[in-house]
Amino acid sequence: MTTDTSAGANSWLEHARTKLGAMALGPKAEQIGRVEEAGDGIALISGLRDVRLDELLRFHKGQFGFAQVLERDLIGCVLLDDVEGVEAGDTVRGTGEVVRVPTGSALLGRVVDPLGRPLDAKGPVVTDMLEPIERPAPEIIDRDLVIQPVQTGVVVIDALFALGRGQRELIIGDRAIGKTTIAIDAIINQKTSDIVCVYVAVGQKSSSVRRAIDTIHGLGAPERCIIVVAGAASSPGLQWIAPFAGFTMAEYFRDRSQHALIVIDDLTKHAATHREIALLTRQSPGREAYPSDVFHVHARLLERAAKLSKEKGGGSLTALPIAETDAGNLSAYIPTNLISITDGQIVLDTKLFHEGRKPAVDVGTSVSRVGGKTQAHALREAAETLRLDYAQFVELEMFTRFGGMPDTRVRHQLTRGERIRAMLDQPQHAPLRLADEVALVLAVQSGMLDALPLPIVVAFRRGLGDAIDRGAPDAVRLIQKTGTLDDKLKQSLRDALRRYAETLAPPDEKVHAP
């Protein structure tokens, strides 16, 4: 990925220069500052007493930065580009502007940096719409209830921790155990929905970003996605503004009565960048050396996700921020901050991952504080007791490991629990339709899979979609269209599932027919 510096690529710079040209039409007093120190993506500037917080500053050689810290004698400026060209003694001028990024449908299908400059060799992004990266969150009176579902295609999430349009759900866990995979699967699953997706990579390795881009392009609908990249090699300034720029790009669709999903991968690295900038600009460190405003930074960012009222168009912006833990420590500073800001968390467990359980979601500690209010009605009915049944199975399994012969009732619960666990396992980048999820949960909870050996459950899942399309097409269409299922069509779906299970069951076993 290379930055396109052709004409029109730096639209935000052109906007700033246009404003500066208009300001220079008549004589006007101008304050000129001077760089006192520069290095590590930061410049300390003196002499600009009228500069405002977050104001865009222009350096002598054409570089730009924004004012992050205002003190009596010095301004802490975060550089956005060409860090090497800024030296002590250079002159600096205020622009009166803030950092803006391009917005609009011209960004769909593109890979850009946080300033809207192309990274995909497809030429400049042609749009005349520029919006500030910092925008106020919608007022409470302008918001509506979160009651419409966002289907991720991941059974364990859609069945147990349903997400709603306008919700903020944190995905958290140790490194390299599938956090990004869940988020990418959610993006892939919007291939047939009306949701526009924005993926923001903050401080990620180039190989990881390339893998995510290739997956979205290969399996999803890239023409309805925007990918914003501020990789590990990018300047701290670009990494810091990346989540805010991504939200501004996504809000364009929300504010026009459309629906958007944004993934921030990840906010732990963003917090580390914020800490780095704060220490370099001589702000006082607090807990774990983070500045005390890091909570406010992430709170004002994630509060921008919302479901708007009908009077405001009814659009929605759903946020899936990702955070990394060390050794599963959820009580660390940044994880506790993000958990308190968001509407729930999907917690991934390292032990489950190494046991081969993928996605490695810890059902006991994960939660969605919106949950059933947004869940599709057909799936909610099918999964009504699923979480309780699974929790009881986990406890029973733990006790029976110590030996002893369980009675018939306990053996039945263990058998059912093993099938539930097998159902919740899912290959990566293979999201399921809502109808497939309903059918799978219904088959397990009805006991149809109790007669099948565990290895056969995988084969059952693999051919499930074709089986219900043939055996209960009307039920599939109704679920996909409305998310509901009446009693008559539910029975036809049960019959189709029973017939399909019988084709896989051993000759001496009988499939339970509810």
N, C-alpha and C positions, 0 to 999 in steps of 0.2 A: 504494500500500500504506500503510495507516494502522494504528497500534497500537490495539487494542481495550483500553480501560481499564475495562471493565465488571466487575461482581462475578465473582470467580473467575479473572479474567485473570491477575492477579499471584499465582499459586498459590505461588510460592517465597516471596513476601513474607508471605502468609498463614501459611505454615509457620513462618517465622521469628517472626512475631508470636505464634503459638500457643505456641511454645517459650518466648518471653519472658514470656507471661502465666503459664505454669506455673511459671516460675522466681520470679515475684513473689508467690506465695501466702504465703510466710513472710518474716520479716525476714532480710535478707542484705546484707552489705557489698558495695558496688558501686564499681568504679573508673569515674571519669568523665574523659575526655580532652578536649582542646581543639584546635581547628583553628588551626594557626599560619600556614599559607599554603594557598591554594587557587587552582587555575587549570589550564586545559588538560586537564581530566579527572582531575587529581591533587590530593590533599589531604595535607599534611604535618601530622601529629598528635602532640601531646605528652601525657604523663600516663597512658598505658595500658600499664603495664609487664608485665601478665600476658597480653596479647594474643598469640595464636599466628599463625604464618604461614598465610595464606589464610583467616583467620577473617573472617566477615561482620561488618561494623561498621555501626551505625545512627546516623545523624546527627540533630541536634535537630529538623529539619523533616521527618523521615521518609525521607530519602534513605538509600541503602545503598551500601556499597563493600566491598572486601576488602583485607586487609593483604598487600601485595606485598613490602615491604622492612621489616625490623626492625633498627633501630639503637639505640644506648644511649639517646639522648635523643629521637629522632623515629621515627615510623612512617610509611612511605610507603604511602598508601591509594589504590587505583584505584577511581574512582567508576563506578557502573554506570548511573546515570540522573540526570536533572535536575541537570546539572553547575552550572548558573547559580545554583541556590539555596543552594549551600554557600559560606559566607564565613568569613573569619578571625574567631576568637572563638567560633564555634558549638561546642556540646558534642557529644561523641561517646561512645557506649557500645559495648562488645563484646557479642556475642550468644552466643558459645560455639559457633556454628554455622559451616558452610562454605556456599559457594554451591551450591545444588541446582537441578535442572531437572526438569520433568515428563517422565515416560517412559510407554510403553505404546502400545497400538494406537489410542488416542484421537488420537494425533498423525498417524496415517496420513492422507494426503490434505490435510494442512494446510500453510500457510506461516506460520512463526512466527519470532520473534526468538530470540537465544540463551538467553533466560530463559523460553522457552515461551509468550510472549504472542502472541496471534494478530495476523497482518498481513493476513489475507485476508477480513476482514469476515464471517466465518462464526460469530462468537460465541466465547465462551471455550473453552479446551481443558479438558474435564471428565475429570480423572483425579486419584486420590489417591496416585499413585506418584511419589515425588520421590527422585532419586539425586544424589549429589555429582558435580560436573563432573570432579573429579580422582579417578580410580580406578586401582588398581594393575593393571599388565598381567598376563595369565595366566602362571602359573609354567611353566617349561619342561616339567615332568613332566605338566602338564595339557594340553599341546598335542599335536596329531597331525600326521602328514605332510600336506603340501599336495599333493594328487593329484587333486582334483576341479576341472574347468575352470570358468572364468567366460567365457562367450561374449560378446564385445563386439559382434559383427556387423560389425566392421571387418576386412576380409580381411588387410591387411598385419600387423595385430596378432595375430589368431587363428592365422594360418598361420606366422608367423615368430617372434612373441614371446608365446607363449600365457600367459595369466594363470590363476592357480589360486585357489580359495577359501581365504582366509586370507593371501594374498600382499599385499605393499605395493609397488606399481609407480608410480614417479614419472613424470609427464608434464611435460616441460620444453622450453622454447624461448622465443624472443623474443615480444614482445607481438603480439597480433592475427594469429597465423598458424595458429589452429585447435586450440589446446590444450583449451579448454572444449568445442569441438565434439566432440572424441573422447570426452571424459568424458560428455557428454550422450547421445551415440550409445550408449555402454555402458549408460546408464540406460534409454534407450528399448528396447534389445534385451532387457531383463529383463521386458518386457511379458508374455511367455509362460513365464517361469521362476518359480522359487520364491524368488527373491532380493528382499528389501526394500531399497529404495534411499534414501539420505540425501544430499542435496546441500547443502553449506555454502558460502555466499558470504561472503567476508571482504574488506571494503574495495572491493567492486565498485561500478561506477556503476549507478544505478537502471535505466537503459535496458538494460544488459547483463543484470541480474538478471531484469527483466521478460521479455526475450527468451528466457532459459533456462526460466523458469516456463511461458511460453506454449508452448514447444516440448515440454516434458514433458507438459503437459496436452493438447496437441493430438495427439501421436504416441505417447506412452508410456502407462503405467498409473498415473496420479496417485493413485489410491486406495491404492497400495502404495508411495508415496513420501512422504518428509518433507523439506521445504525450509526450511532455517535461514538467515536473512538478517541479516547485520550489515554494512550498506552503508557506502559511503565517508562518509556523513553521520552515521553512528552514533558514539557515544562510543568512545574508545580501549578502555575497559573491556569494552564489549560485543564489539568486534572481537577483543580478546584471548581472551575465554572461548569465542568461537564454535566453534572446532574441538573444544575439549574437550567442550562441550555436545553437539555433533553426535555425537561418539563415544559419549557416555553414552546418548543416544537410540538409537543403533544397537546398542549392547551389550545392550539389553533383549531384542532378538530373538535375538542370538547365544547369550545365556545360557539361552534357552528352546528350544534345539535347532533354531533356524531359521538362515537364512543372510541376511546383509546386506552391502551394498556402500555405502561412503561415499566421496564426492568432496569434497575440500577445495580450494576455488578462491578465493585461492591462498595458499600458505604464504610466499611472498615478501612479500606485503603484511602477513601476520601477523608475520613477522620484523621488518618496518619498524615496526609498532605496538609490538612488544616493545622495540625500540631506543628508540622515542620515550618509552615509559613509563620505561625504565631511565634515560635521560638526565634526565628531569624529576624522578625520585626520587633523582638524584645518585649513581647507581651508576657504577663505573669503566668507561669504554669500552675496548674491545679492538680487534680487527681490524675495519676498515671501520666503526668506531664502534659495532659491536654489543657488547653485554655478553657476557662469557665463558660465560654459562649458556644462550645461545640454542641451542646444540647439545643440551643436556640437555632443554630445553623441547620440542623437536621429537622427540627420541628417545623420551621417555616418552609422548608422544602417539601416535606411530606404532607403538610396541611393543604397543599395545592391540589392534591388528589381529592375528588369529590364527585358526587352525583348532583347535577344542577336541577333546580325545580323546573316545572313546565313553563313558567313565566320567563325563565332564562334559556329556554330551548330544550331542556331535558337531556343534554349531553352528559357524558361521564368520563372520568379519568381514573383508572385503577392503577395502583402502584404495587409493584413487587420488588421491594428493596432486598438486597442480599447482604448478609453480614457474616463474618468469619469469627469463630471462637478458637481459643487455645485449650486443648485437652477437654473440650466440652464445657468450659466454664461460662455458664450463662449469667453469672453474677458479676462479670467484669464490667468496666465503666461503659464502654460503647454498646455492648449487647443490652445492658439494662436500660440505657437511654432509649435505644430503638424499640425495645419491647414495650416500653411505656408510651411511646409515641404512636405505634401502629395499632391496628385492630385485631391483632392475633399473630401467631408465629407458627411456621412449619419448621420443626426442629429435626435435624438429621443427626443420627447417632453413628459414631465411628465403629462401635462394636457390631451393630447390625450390618453395617456396610461390609465389614470383613467376614461376616458370617454368610455373605452372599445375598443378603436381603436388599433388593434394589427396586424402587427407591427406599433408602434407609430412614424412613420417617418414624420417629419415636411417637407412637400414638398416645402414650401417657402424658407427655409434656407439650405436645402440639395442641393448638386451639385456634378456633376462628370465633371472634366475638360477635360476628354477624350470623354465620352458620346457616341454620335451617331456614332463616327468613329469606334467603336467596336461593336455596337449593331447589332444583326442578322437582315438581310435585311427585312425579313417578319415581324418581330416585330416592326422594325422602321417604316414601312409603316402603320401598324395597329395603332400605338401609335403616329402618327405624330402630332396631335393636342391635345393629351390627357392632357398634363400638363397645357396648356392654358385653356382648357375647365374646368378643375378642379379648377384652380385658380379663374376663373370667377364665378364658382358656390360658392366658399367659400365667395367671396365678396357679391354676391347676397343674400346668406343665412344670412349673418350678417345684411344687411339692412332690409330684410323682417321680421326680428325678432321684429322690432319696430312697426309692425302692417301694415295695409293697404292691399288691395287686388291686388296682382300682375296681370299683364295682361297675355294673353295666352302664349306669347313668353317667358316671365320670368318663368311662371309655367313649361313650357317645359324644360328650362335650369335647373331649380331646380330638376325636375324629373330625368333628365339625370345625373346631378351631384350626386344625392343620389345613383344612380346605380354605378357610378364610385367609389364612396367612399366604397360602399359595395364590389365592385370587388377588391379594394386595400387591404381590410381586409383579413387576411389569418391566419389559425390556425398555431401554432408553430410546427416545425418539420414535416411539410407536404409540402415540396417544389414541384413545378409543373414542368412538362416537358416543353420544349420550345414550342412544338405544342399546349399544353394546354394553355400556356400564350397567344400565338397568337390568338387562338380561343376565349379566354375569352375577350381580349381587342377588337377584331373584333366584337363580339356580342354586347358589350356595346356601342361602337362607332357607330355601325350601327343602334342602336335604338331597337334591338330585345328584350332587357330586360325592355324597358319602360313600357310594358303592364304587367309585372310580379310584384306582391307585393314584397316589400323588403325582407320579410322572405324567399320567394321562391328563391331569388337570391343565397342564401346559398346552397339550394338544387341543383340549376342549376350548381354551381361550383362542387359540390360533384360528380355528375354523368357525368360531361363534358367529361372526358377522355374516358370513355366507349362509349359515344355517337359518338364522332368524329372517334374513332377507327372503329366503325361499319359503320358510314355514309360516311366518307371521308378518307379511309385508305391510298390512294395514296398521298393525301395532307399531312397527318401526317408523312409518311415515308420521303417525300421530305423535309419537315421542319426539321425533326430530323437529316437528313443526311447532308443537305447543308445550312439550315437556310434561304432558299429562298422559294418563292411561285409564280408560274406563274398565269396568269389571269384565265385560265381554271380551275386549281385546286383550286384557291381562290373561284371561284363561287361554286364549289362542296362543299367546306368547309362551305360557307354561307348557302347553301341549307340544309346541315346536321344540322347546328346550328339552322336554322329556324324550321326545323321539331322537333328538340329536345325541343326548347322553346315552341312550340305549345302544346306539351304534358304536360307542366307545367302551361300554362296560364289558367286563369279563363275562364269558358265557354263563358261569354259575352265579352271577350277581344280578339282583333285580333293582332297577332304579326306582327310588321312592317317587310316587306320583301324588302330589298334594291335591 
